[in-house]
Amino acid sequence: MTSLEGAPPLLDEPPAVDDEAPGAITGRRHVPADEPFFAGHFPAMPVVPGVFMVEALAECARRSLPAGATLASAPLVRFRRRVSPGETLEFTVTPAESEGDRRRFDAVASVDGKAAVQAVLEFRVEAEPAER
């Protein structure tokens, strides 16, 4: 497993609650051309790796979850368009139906209003310990 410790943040600023869409959380990331992953990720036609976009969406969702919540699954992920150097990604996650210890989010990463990634993310939230 690779550690992200010491890596640059995936979002330009911390995720925020969207005042215009109840419950939605948003984030943003401008992708500079000098990102280290572009050197090995299709050098002739650089593209932002999908895993980074999905992790940035998860980072936004974690904003509304208690500490210790972990990404349990991504039962649906669709890549709709390439994201190239110099573009700015907008991330939006919205709570969806949840069951038991699972919290589900509908998530979209877009560029200029066009979806680049659409996903459903599911987190596991540990139950609070019972008081004695």
N, CA, C and O atoms as a printed pandas DataFrame, in Angstrom:
     atom_number atom_name residue_name chain_id  residue_number  x_coord  y_coord  z_coord
0              1         N          MET        A               1    0.843   -1.172    0.000
1              2        CA          MET        A               1    0.000    0.000    0.000
2              3         C          MET        A               1    0.890    1.237    0.000
3              4         O          MET        A               1    1.860    1.299    0.755
4              5         N          THR        A               2    0.578    2.203   -0.821
5              6        CA          THR        A               2    1.338    3.430   -0.909
6              7         C          THR        A               2    0.773    4.454    0.055
7              8         O          THR        A               2   -0.444    4.584    0.189
8              9         N          SER        A               3    1.646    5.172    0.719
9             10        CA          SER        A               3    1.211    6.194    1.664
10            11         C          SER        A               3    1.098    7.530    0.952
11            12         O          SER        A               3    1.930    7.869    0.111
12            13         N          LEU        A               4    0.062    8.286    1.294
13            14        CA          LEU        A               4   -0.092    9.634    0.745
14            15         C          LEU        A               4    0.543   10.669    1.667
15            16         O          LEU        A               4    0.490   11.866    1.385
16            17         N          GLU        A               5    1.149   10.210    2.780
17            18        CA          GLU        A               5    1.772   11.116    3.722
18            19         C          GLU        A               5    2.880   11.885    3.018
19            20         O          GLU        A               5    3.727   11.288    2.354
20            21         N          GLY        A               6    2.878   13.191    3.157
21            22        CA          GLY        A               6    3.876   14.026    2.513
22            23         C          GLY        A               6    3.532   14.379    1.074
23            24         O          GLY        A               6    4.200   15.216    0.467
24            25         N          ALA        A               7    2.497   13.752    0.517
25            26        CA          ALA        A               7    2.075   14.063   -0.848
26            27         C          ALA        A               7    1.284   15.368   -0.843
27            28         O          ALA        A               7    0.690   15.724    0.175
28            29         N          PRO        A               8    1.268   16.080   -1.959
29            30        CA          PRO        A               8    0.464   17.303   -2.005
30            31         C          PRO        A               8   -1.016   16.960   -1.835
31            32         O          PRO        A               8   -1.450   15.876   -2.224
32            33         N          PRO        A               9   -1.790   17.881   -1.256
33            34        CA          PRO        A               9   -3.219   17.594   -1.062
34            35         C          PRO        A               9   -3.922   17.407   -2.403
35            36         O          PRO        A               9   -3.515   17.961   -3.424
36            37         N          LEU        A              10   -4.993   16.608   -2.370
37            38        CA          LEU        A              10   -5.739   16.352   -3.596
38            39         C          LEU        A              10   -6.689   17.491   -3.929
39            40         O          LEU        A              10   -7.133   17.610   -5.071
40            41         N          LEU        A              11   -7.006   18.328   -2.947
41            42        CA          LEU        A              11   -7.900   19.465   -3.165
42            43         C          LEU        A              11   -7.136   20.755   -2.903
43            44         O          LEU        A              11   -6.234   20.783   -2.066
44            45         N          ASP        A              12   -7.490   21.820   -3.609
45            46        CA          ASP        A              12   -6.808   23.096   -3.415
46            47         C          ASP        A              12   -7.123   23.718   -2.057
47            48         O          ASP        A              12   -6.291   24.426   -1.489
48            49         N          GLU        A              13   -8.308   23.458   -1.544
49            50        CA          GLU        A              13   -8.703   23.936   -0.219
50            51         C          GLU        A              13   -9.615   22.892    0.402
51            52         O          GLU        A              13  -10.143   22.039   -0.311
52            53         N          PRO        A              14   -9.813   22.938    1.713
53            54        CA          PRO        A              14  -10.664   21.916    2.334
54            55         C          PRO        A              14  -12.061   21.894    1.722
55            56         O          PRO        A              14  -12.571   22.938    1.314
56            57         N          PRO        A              15  -12.693   20.706    1.652
57            58        CA          PRO        A              15  -14.049   20.617    1.114
58            59         C          PRO        A              15  -15.001   21.471    1.951
59            60         O          PRO        A              15  -14.786   21.669    3.146
60            61         N          ALA        A              16  -16.048   21.969    1.310
61            62        CA          ALA        A              16  -16.997   22.851    1.992
62            63         C          ALA        A              16  -18.423   22.415    1.717
63            64         O          ALA        A              16  -18.715   21.804    0.689
64            65         N          VAL        A              17  -19.299   22.735    2.644
65            66        CA          VAL        A              17  -20.724   22.481    2.448
66            67         C          VAL        A              17  -21.222   23.469    1.412
67            68         O          VAL        A              17  -20.930   24.662    1.498
68            69         N          ASP        A              18  -21.968   22.984    0.438
69            70        CA          ASP        A              18  -22.502   23.823   -0.634
70            71         C          ASP        A              18  -23.789   24.483   -0.159
71            72         O          ASP        A              18  -24.782   23.802    0.097
72            73         N          ASP        A              19  -23.775   25.797   -0.041
73            74        CA          ASP        A              19  -24.946   26.535    0.443
74            75         C          ASP        A              19  -26.123   26.468   -0.523
75            76         O          ASP        A              19  -27.270   26.627   -0.107
76            77         N          GLU        A              20  -25.854   26.235   -1.809
77            78        CA          GLU        A              20  -26.921   26.226   -2.807
78            79         C          GLU        A              20  -27.568   24.855   -2.989
79            80         O          GLU        A              20  -28.666   24.763   -3.539
80            81         N          ALA        A              21  -26.912   23.798   -2.539
81            82        CA          ALA        A              21  -27.451   22.439   -2.677
82            83         C          ALA        A              21  -27.441   21.788   -1.297
83            84         O          ALA        A              21  -26.381   21.397   -0.810
84            85         N          PRO        A              22  -28.605   21.665   -0.662
85            86        CA          PRO        A              22  -28.659   21.129    0.694
86            87         C          PRO        A              22  -27.971   19.763    0.823
87            88         O          PRO        A              22  -28.274   18.827    0.083
88            89         N          GLY        A              23  -27.044   19.671    1.776
89            90        CA          GLY        A              23  -26.344   18.423    2.041
90            91         C          GLY        A              23  -25.140   18.158    1.164
91            92         O          GLY        A              23  -24.326   17.294    1.490
92            93         N          ALA        A              24  -25.001   18.874    0.060
93            94        CA          ALA        A              24  -23.889   18.635   -0.859
94            95         C          ALA        A              24  -22.591   19.230   -0.303
95            96         O          ALA        A              24  -22.596   20.245    0.393
96            97         N          ILE        A              25  -21.499   18.573   -0.630
97            98        CA          ILE        A              25  -20.174   19.035   -0.229
98            99         C          ILE        A              25  -19.359   19.187   -1.505
99           100         O          ILE        A              25  -19.399   18.326   -2.383
100          101         N          THR        A              26  -18.623   20.279   -1.600
101          102        CA          THR        A              26  -17.876   20.549   -2.822
102          103         C          THR        A              26  -16.393   20.748   -2.548
103          104         O          THR        A              26  -15.984   21.076   -1.435
104          105         N          GLY        A              27  -15.615   20.545   -3.577
105          106        CA          GLY        A              27  -14.183   20.792   -3.535
106          107         C          GLY        A              27  -13.719   21.171   -4.922
107          108         O          GLY        A              27  -14.462   21.059   -5.896
108          109         N          ARG        A              28  -12.487   21.618   -4.998
109          110        CA          ARG        A              28  -11.957   22.081   -6.279
110          111         C          ARG        A              28  -10.471   21.766   -6.340
111          112         O          ARG        A              28   -9.777   21.773   -5.323
112          113         N          ARG        A              29   -9.995   21.490   -7.546
113          114        CA          ARG        A              29   -8.566   21.243   -7.738
114          115         C          ARG        A              29   -8.153   21.650   -9.126
115          116         O          ARG        A              29   -8.642   21.110  -10.119
116          117         N          HIS        A              30   -7.237   22.618   -9.193
117          118        CA          HIS        A              30   -6.625   22.962  -10.473
118          119         C          HIS        A              30   -5.478   21.979  -10.677
119          120         O          HIS        A              30   -4.703   21.734   -9.752
120          121         N          VAL        A              31   -5.361   21.418  -11.866
121          122        CA          VAL        A              31   -4.346   20.402  -12.137
122          123         C          VAL        A              31   -3.211   21.027  -12.951
123          124         O          VAL        A              31   -3.329   21.179  -14.167
124          125         N          PRO        A              32   -2.112   21.389  -12.281
125          126        CA          PRO        A              32   -1.005   22.001  -13.016
126          127         C          PRO        A              32   -0.283   20.981  -13.901
127          128         O          PRO        A              32   -0.304   19.780  -13.632
128          129         N          ALA        A              33    0.340   21.472  -14.936
129          130        CA          ALA        A              33    1.027   20.606  -15.901
130          131         C          ALA        A              33    2.256   19.917  -15.304
131          132         O          ALA        A              33    2.736   18.928  -15.858
132          133         N          ASP        A              34    2.769   20.426  -14.187
133          134        CA          ASP        A              34    3.984   19.843  -13.614
134          135         C          ASP        A              34    3.706   18.784  -12.546
135          136         O          ASP        A              34    4.602   18.439  -11.776
136          137         N          GLU        A              35    2.477   18.264  -12.488
137          138        CA          GLU        A              35    2.174   17.186  -11.532
138          139         C          GLU        A              35    3.091   16.002  -11.822
139          140         O          GLU        A              35    3.243   15.613  -12.980
140          141         N          PRO        A              36    3.706   15.423  -10.786
141          142        CA          PRO        A              36    4.639   14.312  -11.017
142          143         C          PRO        A              36    4.006   13.100  -11.713
143          144         O          PRO        A              36    4.690   12.396  -12.455
144          145         N          PHE        A              37    2.713   12.847  -11.486
145          146        CA          PHE        A              37    2.120   11.656  -12.098
146          147         C          PHE        A              37    2.003   11.765  -13.609
147          148         O          PHE        A              37    1.870   10.741  -14.279
148          149         N          PHE        A              38    2.049   12.976  -14.175
149          150        CA          PHE        A              38    1.962   13.108  -15.630
150          151         C          PHE        A              38    3.189   12.516  -16.337
151          152         O          PHE        A              38    3.096   12.093  -17.489
152          153         N          ALA        A              39    4.337   12.487  -15.647
153          154        CA          ALA        A              39    5.564   11.978  -16.263
154          155         C          ALA        A              39    5.411   10.523  -16.694
155          156         O          ALA        A              39    5.970   10.127  -17.717
156          157         N          GLY        A              40    4.670    9.722  -15.940
157          158        CA          GLY        A              40    4.543    8.312  -16.279
158          159         C          GLY        A              40    3.149    7.876  -16.663
159          160         O          GLY        A              40    2.934    6.715  -17.012
160          161         N          HIS        A              41    2.206    8.785  -16.604
161          162        CA          HIS        A              41    0.828    8.414  -16.906
162          163         C          HIS        A              41    0.457    8.940  -18.281
163          164         O          HIS        A              41   -0.131   10.012  -18.426
164          165         N          PHE        A              42    0.817    8.160  -19.277
165          166        CA          PHE        A              42    0.602    8.476  -20.689
166          167         C          PHE        A              42    1.334    9.772  -21.086
167          168         O          PHE        A              42    0.691   10.765  -21.427
168          169         N          PRO        A              43    2.678    9.762  -21.040
169          170        CA          PRO        A              43    3.465   10.970  -21.320
170          171         C          PRO        A              43    3.128   11.662  -22.644
171          172         O          PRO        A              43    3.176   12.890  -22.722
172          173         N          ALA        A              44    2.792   10.900  -23.680
173          174        CA          ALA        A              44    2.476   11.523  -24.970
174          175         C          ALA        A              44    1.110   12.202  -24.952
175          176         O          ALA        A              44    0.852   13.105  -25.749
176          177         N          MET        A              45    0.241   11.773  -24.051
177          178        CA          MET        A              45   -1.095   12.343  -23.927
178          179         C          MET        A              45   -1.461   12.306  -22.434
179          180         O          MET        A              45   -2.243   11.453  -22.013
180          181         N          PRO        A              46   -0.896   13.233  -21.626
181          182        CA          PRO        A              46   -1.086   13.171  -20.175
182          183         C          PRO        A              46   -2.553   13.261  -19.772
183          184         O          PRO        A              46   -3.340   14.011  -20.350
184          185         N          VAL        A              47   -2.891   12.463  -18.752
185          186        CA          VAL        A              47   -4.257   12.419  -18.243
186          187         C          VAL        A              47   -4.196   12.219  -16.725
187          188         O          VAL        A              47   -3.331   11.503  -16.221
188          189         N          VAL        A              48   -5.111   12.851  -16.011
189          190        CA          VAL        A              48   -5.174   12.684  -14.563
190          191         C          VAL        A              48   -5.640   11.258  -14.263
191          192         O          VAL        A              48   -6.666   10.826  -14.788
192          193         N          PRO        A              49   -4.899   10.519  -13.424
193          194        CA          PRO        A              49   -5.323    9.153  -13.090
194          195         C          PRO        A              49   -6.679    9.149  -12.378
195          196         O          PRO        A              49   -6.934    9.966  -11.493
196          197         N          GLY        A              50   -7.529    8.223  -12.778
197          198        CA          GLY        A              50   -8.862    8.123  -12.201
198          199         C          GLY        A              50   -8.857    7.928  -10.704
199          200         O          GLY        A              50   -9.733    8.439  -10.006
200          201         N          VAL        A              51   -7.871    7.187  -10.197
201          202        CA          VAL        A              51   -7.830    6.920   -8.758
202          203         C          VAL        A              51   -7.690    8.219   -7.961
203          204         O          VAL        A              51   -8.232    8.316   -6.859
204          205         N          PHE        A              52   -6.984    9.212   -8.483
205          206        CA          PHE        A              52   -6.852   10.485   -7.790
206          207         C          PHE        A              52   -8.185   11.225   -7.748
207          208         O          PHE        A              52   -8.522   11.853   -6.745
208          209         N          MET        A              53   -8.937   11.148   -8.838
209          210        CA          MET        A              53  -10.233   11.828   -8.858
210          211         C          MET        A              53  -11.213   11.164   -7.899
211          212         O          MET        A              53  -11.964   11.849   -7.204
212          213         N          VAL        A              54  -11.210    9.833   -7.856
213          214        CA          VAL        A              54  -12.104    9.121   -6.937
214          215         C          VAL        A              54  -11.709    9.418   -5.485
215          216         O          VAL        A              54  -12.579    9.619   -4.639
216          217         N          GLU        A              55  -10.407    9.446   -5.192
217          218        CA          GLU        A              55   -9.962    9.754   -3.826
218          219         C          GLU        A              55  -10.327   11.183   -3.433
219          220         O          GLU        A              55  -10.682   11.423   -2.279
220          221         N          ALA        A              56  -10.250   12.133   -4.356
221          222        CA          ALA        A              56  -10.647   13.511   -4.046
222          223         C          ALA        A              56  -12.146   13.578   -3.743
223          224         O          ALA        A              56  -12.566   14.325   -2.859
224          225         N          LEU        A              57  -12.950   12.805   -4.468
225          226        CA          LEU        A              57  -14.384   12.736   -4.167
226          227         C          LEU        A              57  -14.600   12.163   -2.766
227          228         O          LEU        A              57  -15.433   12.660   -2.009
228          229         N          ALA        A              58  -13.850   11.122   -2.429
229          230        CA          ALA        A              58  -13.958   10.525   -1.094
230          231         C          ALA        A              58  -13.542   11.525   -0.020
231          232         O          ALA        A              58  -14.142   11.568    1.054
232          233         N          GLU        A              59  -12.522   12.325   -0.303
233          234        CA          GLU        A              59  -12.075   13.357    0.637
234          235         C          GLU        A              59  -13.212   14.343    0.922
235          236         O          GLU        A              59  -13.403   14.767    2.062
236          237         N          CYS        A              60  -13.951   14.697   -0.106
237          238        CA          CYS        A              60  -15.096   15.602    0.079
238          239         C          CYS        A              60  -16.157   14.935    0.957
239          240         O          CYS        A              60  -16.675   15.560    1.882
240          241         N          ALA        A              61  -16.477   13.692    0.679
241          242        CA          ALA        A              61  -17.511   12.986    1.446
242          243         C          ALA        A              61  -17.120   12.874    2.918
243          244         O          ALA        A              61  -17.969   13.013    3.799
244          245         N          ARG        A              62  -15.838   12.623    3.186
245          246        CA          ARG        A              62  -15.383   12.478    4.578
246          247         C          ARG        A              62  -15.662   13.726    5.406
247          248         O          ARG        A              62  -15.735   13.654    6.633
248          249         N          ARG        A              63  -15.816   14.849    4.754
249          250        CA          ARG        A              63  -16.092   16.117    5.459
250          251         C          ARG        A              63  -17.361   16.024    6.293
251          252         O          ARG        A              63  -17.477   16.701    7.315
252          253         N          SER        A              64  -18.320   15.189    5.871
253          254        CA          SER        A              64  -19.599   15.095    6.579
254          255         C          SER        A              64  -19.691   13.844    7.455
255          256         O          SER        A              64  -20.748   13.549    8.013
256          257         N          LEU        A              65  -18.590   13.115    7.574
257          258        CA          LEU        A              65  -18.613   11.862    8.322
258          259         C          LEU        A              65  -17.803   11.978    9.610
259          260         O          LEU        A              65  -16.897   12.805    9.704
260          261         N          PRO        A              66  -18.131   11.147   10.601
261          262        CA          PRO        A              66  -17.336   11.173   11.829
262          263         C          PRO        A              66  -15.917   10.654   11.582
263          264         O          PRO        A              66  -15.677    9.908   10.633
264          265         N          ALA        A              67  -14.988   11.054   12.441
265          266        CA          ALA        A              67  -13.611   10.568   12.348
266          267         C          ALA        A              67  -13.627    9.046   12.389
267          268         O          ALA        A              67  -14.421    8.445   13.113
268          269         N          GLY        A              68  -12.769    8.444   11.631
269          270        CA          GLY        A              68  -12.686    6.989   11.616
270          271         C          GLY        A              68  -13.519    6.332   10.536
271          272         O          GLY        A              68  -13.393    5.127   10.321
272          273         N          ALA        A              69  -14.370    7.085    9.848
273          274        CA          ALA        A              69  -15.147    6.513    8.748
274          275         C          ALA        A              69  -14.176    6.119    7.630
275          276         O          ALA        A              69  -13.250    6.864    7.310
276          277         N          THR        A              70  -14.397    4.957    7.051
277          278        CA          THR        A              70  -13.498    4.484    6.003
278          279         C          THR        A              70  -14.265    4.187    4.724
279          280         O          THR        A              70  -15.413    3.745    4.755
280          281         N          LEU        A              71  -13.615    4.435    3.615
281          282        CA          LEU        A              71  -14.205    4.109    2.319
282          283         C          LEU        A              71  -14.277    2.592    2.215
283          284         O          LEU        A              71  -13.248    1.918    2.227
284          285         N          ALA        A              72  -15.487    2.056    2.114
285          286        CA          ALA        A              72  -15.700    0.611    2.085
286          287         C          ALA        A              72  -15.808    0.084    0.660
287          288         O          ALA        A              72  -15.327   -1.009    0.362
288          289         N          SER        A              73  -16.436    0.856   -0.218
289          290        CA          SER        A              73  -16.565    0.401   -1.599
290          291         C          SER        A              73  -16.949    1.561   -2.506
291          292         O          SER        A              73  -17.414    2.611   -2.065
292          293         N          ALA        A              74  -16.736    1.324   -3.771
293          294        CA          ALA        A              74  -17.186    2.232   -4.817
294          295         C          ALA        A              74  -17.934    1.345   -5.813
295          296         O          ALA        A              74  -17.391    0.966   -6.850
296          297         N          PRO        A              75  -19.211    1.014   -5.479
297          298        CA          PRO        A              75  -19.940    0.045   -6.295
298          299         C          PRO        A              75  -20.215    0.506   -7.721
299          300         O          PRO        A              75  -20.558   -0.308   -8.579
300          301         N          LEU        A              76  -20.069    1.794   -7.980
301          302        CA          LEU        A              76  -20.277    2.300   -9.330
302          303         C          LEU        A              76  -19.301    3.438   -9.573
303          304         O          LEU        A              76  -19.300    4.428   -8.841
304          305         N          VAL        A              77  -18.477    3.300  -10.591
305          306        CA          VAL        A              77  -17.573    4.376  -11.007
306          307         C          VAL        A              77  -17.577    4.384  -12.523
307          308         O          VAL        A              77  -17.325    3.364  -13.163
308          309         N          ARG        A              78  -17.866    5.548  -13.088
309          310        CA          ARG        A              78  -17.870    5.701  -14.545
310          311         C          ARG        A              78  -16.968    6.885  -14.897
311          312         O          ARG        A              78  -17.120    7.981  -14.356
312          313         N          PHE        A              79  -16.036    6.644  -15.805
313          314        CA          PHE        A              79  -15.160    7.701  -16.294
314          315         C          PHE        A              79  -15.755    8.216  -17.593
315          316         O          PHE        A              79  -15.894    7.466  -18.559
316          317         N          ARG        A              80  -16.105    9.497  -17.616
317          318        CA          ARG        A              80  -16.844   10.076  -18.741
318          319         C          ARG        A              80  -15.982   10.875  -19.708
319          320         O          ARG        A              80  -16.293   10.952  -20.896
320          321         N          ARG        A              81  -14.902   11.470  -19.212
321          322        CA          ARG        A              81  -14.023   12.247  -20.093
322          323         C          ARG        A              81  -12.631   12.321  -19.496
323          324         O          ARG        A              81  -12.448   12.144  -18.292
324          325         N          ARG        A              82  -11.662   12.580  -20.341
325          326        CA          ARG        A              82  -10.275   12.766  -19.884
326          327         C          ARG        A              82  -10.162   14.079  -19.140
327          328         O          ARG        A              82  -10.894   15.029  -19.421
328          329         N          VAL        A              83   -9.248   14.130  -18.195
329          330        CA          VAL        A              83   -8.906   15.386  -17.540
330          331         C          VAL        A              83   -7.428   15.607  -17.807
331          332         O          VAL        A              83   -6.589   14.769  -17.476
332          333         N          SER        A              84   -7.124   16.741  -18.406
333          334        CA          SER        A              84   -5.779   17.041  -18.873
334          335         C          SER        A              84   -5.111   18.111  -18.028
335          336         O          SER        A              84   -5.771   18.792  -17.244
336          337         N          PRO        A              85   -3.794   18.260  -18.189
337          338        CA          PRO        A              85   -3.080   19.308  -17.464
338          339         C          PRO        A              85   -3.694   20.673  -17.755
339          340         O          PRO        A              85   -4.098   20.960  -18.882
340          341         N          GLY        A              86   -3.757   21.510  -16.718
341          342        CA          GLY        A              86   -4.273   22.867  -16.870
342          343         C          GLY        A              86   -5.762   22.996  -16.608
343          344         O          GLY        A              86   -6.271   24.113  -16.512
344          345         N          GLU        A              87   -6.475   21.882  -16.489
345          346        CA          GLU        A              87   -7.914   21.950  -16.244
346          347         C          GLU        A              87   -8.193   22.036  -14.740
347          348         O          GLU        A              87   -7.348   21.685  -13.916
348          349         N          THR        A              88   -9.391   22.508  -14.404
349          350        CA          THR        A              88   -9.810   22.601  -13.007
350          351         C          THR        A              88  -10.972   21.654  -12.785
351          352         O          THR        A              88  -11.990   21.713  -13.474
352          353         N          LEU        A              89  -10.796   20.783  -11.808
353          354        CA          LEU        A              89  -11.838   19.819  -11.440
354          355         C          LEU        A              89  -12.711   20.398  -10.346
355          356         O          LEU        A              89  -12.219   21.007   -9.396
356          357         N          GLU        A              90  -14.002   20.205  -10.489
357          358        CA          GLU        A              90  -14.980   20.553   -9.459
358          359         C          GLU        A              90  -15.538   19.243   -8.930
359          360         O          GLU        A              90  -15.975   18.398   -9.711
360          361         N          PHE        A              91  -15.531   19.063   -7.625
361          362        CA          PHE        A              91  -16.018   17.832   -6.997
362          363         C          PHE        A              91  -17.287   18.130   -6.226
363          364         O          PHE        A              91  -17.348   19.113   -5.488
364          365         N          THR        A              92  -18.297   17.297   -6.387
365          366        CA          THR        A              92  -19.552   17.440   -5.647
366          367         C          THR        A              92  -19.994   16.072   -5.167
367          368         O          THR        A              92  -20.110   15.137   -5.958
368          369         N          VAL        A              93  -20.242   15.956   -3.865
369          370        CA          VAL        A              93  -20.776   14.714   -3.308
370          371         C          VAL        A              93  -22.058   15.045   -2.555
371          372         O          VAL        A              93  -22.143   16.054   -1.855
372          373         N          THR        A              94  -23.042   14.184   -2.709
373          374        CA          THR        A              94  -24.352   14.386   -2.094
374          375         C          THR        A              94  -24.743   13.108   -1.362
375          376         O          THR        A              94  -24.689   12.023   -1.940
376          377         N          PRO        A              95  -25.140   13.226   -0.088
377          378        CA          PRO        A              95  -25.572   12.023    0.638
378          379         C          PRO        A              95  -26.737   11.347   -0.075
379          380         O          PRO        A              95  -27.636   12.008   -0.595
380          381         N          ALA        A              96  -26.702   10.016   -0.089
381          382        CA          ALA        A              96  -27.769    9.213   -0.688
382          383         C          ALA        A              96  -28.303    8.273    0.390
383          384         O          ALA        A              96  -27.961    8.411    1.564
384          385         N          GLU        A              97  -29.137    7.325   -0.008
385          386        CA          GLU        A              97  -29.702    6.381    0.964
386          387         C          GLU        A              97  -28.582    5.652    1.699
387          388         O          GLU        A              97  -27.582    5.258    1.099
388          389         N          SER        A              98  -28.767    5.479    3.007
389          390        CA          SER        A              98  -27.785    4.782    3.830
390          391         C          SER        A              98  -28.472    3.672    4.595
391          392         O          SER        A              98  -29.675    3.729    4.848
392          393         N          GLU        A              99  -27.694    2.652    4.964
393          394        CA          GLU        A              99  -28.207    1.505    5.717
394          395         C          GLU        A              99  -27.243    1.143    6.819
395          396         O          GLU        A              99  -26.038    1.066    6.581
396          397         N          GLY        A             100  -27.744    0.917    8.024
397          398        CA          GLY        A             100  -26.914    0.450    9.127
398          399         C          GLY        A             100  -25.675    1.304    9.315
399          400         O          GLY        A             100  -25.765    2.518    9.497
400          401         N          ASP        A             101  -24.510    0.654    9.271
401          402        CA          ASP        A             101  -23.251    1.376    9.469
402          403         C          ASP        A             101  -22.665    1.897    8.156
403          404         O          ASP        A             101  -21.511    2.323    8.127
404          405         N          ARG        A             102  -23.438    1.869    7.075
405          406        CA          ARG        A             102  -22.967    2.327    5.763
406          407         C          ARG        A             102  -23.573    3.678    5.408
407          408         O          ARG        A             102  -24.767    3.906    5.597
408          409         N          ARG        A             103  -22.734    4.567    4.892
409          410        CA          ARG        A             103  -23.186    5.866    4.400
410          411         C          ARG        A             103  -22.822    5.924    2.933
411          412         O          ARG        A             103  -21.678    5.670    2.556
412          413         N          ARG        A             104  -23.793    6.256    2.110
413          414        CA          ARG        A             104  -23.614    6.256    0.654
414          415         C          ARG        A             104  -23.675    7.691    0.131
415          416         O          ARG        A             104  -24.413    8.527    0.652
416          417         N          PHE        A             105  -22.887    7.955   -0.903
417          418        CA          PHE        A             105  -22.850    9.274   -1.527
418          419         C          PHE        A             105  -22.882    9.128   -3.039
419          420         O          PHE        A             105  -22.261    8.226   -3.601
420          421         N          ASP        A             106  -23.616   10.028   -3.693
421          422        CA          ASP        A             106  -23.537   10.179   -5.140
422          423         C          ASP        A             106  -22.452   11.228   -5.366
423          424         O          ASP        A             106  -22.458   12.273   -4.715
424          425         N          ALA        A             107  -21.529   10.963   -6.272
425          426        CA          ALA        A             107  -20.374   11.833   -6.442
426          427         C          ALA        A             107  -20.103   12.118   -7.913
427          428         O          ALA        A             107  -20.237   11.244   -8.770
428          429         N          VAL        A             108  -19.719   13.361   -8.184
429          430        CA          VAL        A             108  -19.399   13.765   -9.558
430          431         C          VAL        A             108  -18.171   14.672   -9.527
431          432         O          VAL        A             108  -18.094   15.614   -8.738
432          433         N          ALA        A             109  -17.218   14.367  -10.398
433          434        CA          ALA        A             109  -16.085   15.256  -10.657
434          435         C          ALA        A             109  -16.301   15.792  -12.063
435          436         O          ALA        A             109  -16.505   15.024  -13.004
436          437         N          SER        A             110  -16.255   17.105  -12.203
437          438        CA          SER        A             110  -16.534   17.677  -13.521
438          439         C          SER        A             110  -15.524   18.760  -13.878
439          440         O          SER        A             110  -14.832   19.303  -13.017
440          441         N          VAL        A             111  -15.462   19.056  -15.168
441          442        CA          VAL        A             111  -14.644   20.140  -15.704
442          443         C          VAL        A             111  -15.562   20.983  -16.568
443          444         O          VAL        A             111  -16.182   20.479  -17.504
444          445         N          ASP        A             112  -15.646   22.255  -16.258
445          446        CA          ASP        A             112  -16.516   23.168  -17.013
446          447         C          ASP        A             112  -17.944   22.638  -17.134
447          448         O          ASP        A             112  -18.577   22.773  -18.181
448          449         N          GLY        A             113  -18.446   22.033  -16.051
449          450        CA          GLY        A             113  -19.819   21.547  -16.016
450          451         C          GLY        A             113  -20.050   20.214  -16.711
451          452         O          GLY        A             113  -21.180   19.728  -16.747
452          453         N          LYS        A             114  -18.993   19.610  -17.266
453          454        CA          LYS        A             114  -19.121   18.313  -17.949
454          455         C          LYS        A             114  -18.528   17.230  -17.052
455          456         O          LYS        A             114  -17.383   17.337  -16.614
456          457         N          ALA        A             115  -19.312   16.188  -16.782
457          458        CA          ALA        A             115  -18.868   15.124  -15.885
458          459         C          ALA        A             115  -17.623   14.425  -16.419
459          460         O          ALA        A             115  -17.570   14.027  -17.583
460          461         N          ALA        A             116  -16.625   14.284  -15.553
461          462        CA          ALA        A             116  -15.426   13.511  -15.873
462          463         C          ALA        A             116  -15.511   12.146  -15.183
463          464         O          ALA        A             116  -15.110   11.129  -15.749
464          465         N          VAL        A             117  -16.041   12.139  -13.949
465          466        CA          VAL        A             117  -16.231   10.905  -13.180
466          467         C          VAL        A             117  -17.577   10.985  -12.489
467          468         O          VAL        A             117  -17.919   12.007  -11.894
468          469         N          GLN        A             118  -18.334    9.912  -12.567
469          470        CA          GLN        A             118  -19.568    9.766  -11.793
470          471         C          GLN        A             118  -19.389    8.513  -10.955
471          472         O          GLN        A             118  -18.945    7.480  -11.456
472          473         N          ALA        A             119  -19.738    8.607   -9.663
473          474        CA          ALA        A             119  -19.497    7.461   -8.782
474          475         C          ALA        A             119  -20.522    7.401   -7.666
475          476         O          ALA        A             119  -21.162    8.394   -7.322
476          477         N          VAL        A             120  -20.657    6.214   -7.117
477          478        CA          VAL        A             120  -21.360    5.993   -5.869
478          479         C          VAL        A             120  -20.281    5.510   -4.908
479          480         O          VAL        A             120  -19.587    4.532   -5.183
480          481         N          LEU        A             121  -20.146    6.202   -3.778
481          482        CA          LEU        A             121  -19.136    5.849   -2.783
482          483         C          LEU        A             121  -19.843    5.414   -1.509
483          484         O          LEU        A             121  -20.828    6.024   -1.093
484          485         N          GLU        A             122  -19.335    4.361   -0.897
485          486        CA          GLU        A             122  -19.943    3.837    0.320
486          487         C          GLU        A             122  -18.884    3.787    1.428
487          488         O          GLU        A             122  -17.804    3.225    1.251
488          489         N          PHE        A             123  -19.219    4.383    2.562
489          490        CA          PHE        A             123  -18.319    4.439    3.711
490          491         C          PHE        A             123  -18.867    3.610    4.851
491          492         O          PHE        A             123  -20.080    3.475    5.011
492          493         N          ARG        A             124  -17.972    3.059    5.638
493          494        CA          ARG        A             124  -18.355    2.354    6.862
494          495         C          ARG        A             124  -18.095    3.295    8.029
495          496         O          ARG        A             124  -17.007    3.853    8.174
496          497         N          VAL        A             125  -19.126    3.455    8.860
497          498        CA          VAL        A             125  -19.021    4.311   10.037
498          499         C          VAL        A             125  -19.129    3.416   11.258
499          500         O          VAL        A             125  -20.120    2.708   11.438
500          501         N          GLU        A             126  -18.103    3.453   12.092
501          502        CA          GLU        A             126  -18.112    2.628   13.300
502          503         C          GLU        A             126  -19.186    3.138   14.255
503          504         O          GLU        A             126  -19.370    4.345   14.413
504          505         N          ALA        A             127  -19.888    2.211   14.886
505          506        CA          ALA        A             127  -20.916    2.569   15.871
506          507         C          ALA        A             127  -20.252    3.176   17.103
507          508         O          ALA        A             127  -19.158    2.774   17.500
508          509         N          GLU        A             128  -20.928    4.137   17.688
509          510        CA          GLU        A             128  -20.433    4.748   18.917
510          511         C          GLU        A             128  -20.450    3.700   20.023
511          512         O          GLU        A             128  -21.414    2.941   20.119
512          513         N          PRO        A             129  -19.411    3.631   20.867
513          514        CA          PRO        A             129  -19.455    2.669   21.959
514          515         C          PRO        A             129  -20.575    3.008   22.940
515          516         O          PRO        A             129  -20.827    4.176   23.233
516          517         N          ALA        A             130  -21.237    1.978   23.439
517          518        CA          ALA        A             130  -22.349    2.190   24.376
518          519         C          ALA        A             130  -21.813    2.723   25.706
519          520         O          ALA        A             130  -20.747    2.321   26.172
520          521         N          GLU        A             131  -22.577    3.635   26.302
521          522        CA          GLU        A             131  -22.177    4.177   27.608
522          523         C          GLU        A             131  -22.461    3.152   28.685
523          524         O          GLU        A             131  -23.414    2.380   28.574
524          525         N          ARG        A             132  -21.652    3.137   29.717
525          526        CA          ARG        A             132  -21.841    2.193   30.830
526          527         C          ARG        A             132  -22.408    2.877   32.013
527          528         O          ARG        A             132  -22.636    2.243   33.043
